[in-house]
Amino acid sequence: MTSPYRAIFAAPGTRAFSAAGLVGRMPLSMLGIGIVTMISQTTGQYGLAGALSATVALSGAAMGPQVSRLVDRYGQARVLRPTAAVTVLSVLTLLAAVKGGAPRWLLFVCAVGVGTTPSLGAMVRARWSAIHRGAPELLHTAYSFESVVDEIVFILGPILSIGLCTVWFAEAGPLLAAVFLGIGVLLLTAQRRTEPQPHPRADHAGGSALRAPGMPVLFGVFVGTGMVFGAVDVITLAFADERGHKPAASLVLATYALGSCLAGLAFGLIRPRGSAQGRFLLGVCLMAVSMIPPLLVGNLAFLAMALFFSGLTIAPTMVTTMNLVERLVPRARLTEGITWTSTGLAIGVALGAALAGRVTDAHGASTAFAVPACAALFAATVAGLGYRRLRPAAEREEPRGGHDDRHGTIDAHDAVDGHEGVA
């Protein structure tokens, strides 16, 4: 392991909670695409598949910040275990409903329950922030490492989910995702030594973390970014299906995540230059430009290449976002603040998956790649218009040497984060 990455794991317990976070985050990339694959296998309707995936994402958008707010107040163990139990039960009920040919309304009810999946990425990043508070370079590397973990999840998850659904039985992918969630939550919450201390009710006065300066801009950008992710998942699956190679969709999506994984590893080894909001704007704009080549491809090999280069823009942008959140949001609401970025992604994934499914059904997969291209343009526009709103966060990056109780930083730093993805 390269030196900066070795340094972040010097603290006791860091390897264990990061490994638990890897297991618990597998549903992040498995549930949505698994539901899409399962429904397309059993009904052949991508519109219904996209709508169910969108319902899961919208439910997660509504519930995620509330769960994380409770975590900030009561601690991870007390909140995550019952929340994960609700999710696992909802997944099992959904699979039974699909297997038994239940009416559509029941599928959507179950999808709402599946959306209660807790954000394990936010929980792990909150632990890193507590451990390396005051060490900006270590925190930058830790956030970069977690972005790499996110991408490992997005490389392995679709392969497992699509592969199991198409080769074994239609419900296998979501079923394995539920198993991963249950195990990951149990492993993470068993590690009480590294769990951030909950904050008393008085520290939560002032409303939602989304009201912090600059957070609405990040939220809006992540809605557009989520639309890109959700649309690409659905369209890639349909694109491969149209060409008679549906299982190969998982490999194509893996190249997308691989590009981001490699970029994240490299980004964690450097000390970023310039202002944080400048790097953030650049990353989002490059992401928008990278969505043009998929409009022009005609086969799976070229689509894989186009998505690989597009993936190179993801992890650095996410890392920058997380560090911006760490500066913008009071420490007592940090987990909630990180989760709001995941919420923006979830809403975007819902919109992108649903819209891409409808366009695919009506006009084919190649035409549907216009959906993520327009979504990426939307994200870049929001980032450009909101650029000045992020300036206070950048100004706090100048070292001040003291502890700021409101924003929870000890020394400012140039690094920034996120993918959560995220996911």
Secondary structure, DSSP 8 states (H G I E B T S, - for coil): --HHHHHHT-STTHHHHHHHHHHHTHHHHHHHHHHHHHHHHHT--HHHHHHHHHHHHHHHHHHHHHHHHHHHHH-HHHHHHHHHHHHHHHHHHHHHHHHTT--HHHHHHHHHHHTT---HHHHHHHHHHHHSTT-HHHHHHHHHHHHHHHHHHHHHHHHHHHHHHHHT-TTHHHHHHHHHHHHHHHHHHT--TTS-----GGGGTT--GGGSTTHHHHHHHHHHHHHHHHHHHHHHHHHHHHTT-GGGHHHHHHHHHHHHHHHHHHHTTS---S-HHHHHHHHHHHHHHTTSGGGT--SHHHHHHHHHHHHTTHHHHHHHHHHHHHHHS-GGGHHHHHHHHHHHHHHHHHHHHHHHHHHHHHH-HHHHTHHHHHHHHHHHHHHHHTGGGGHHHHHTTS---S-BTTTTBSS--S--B------
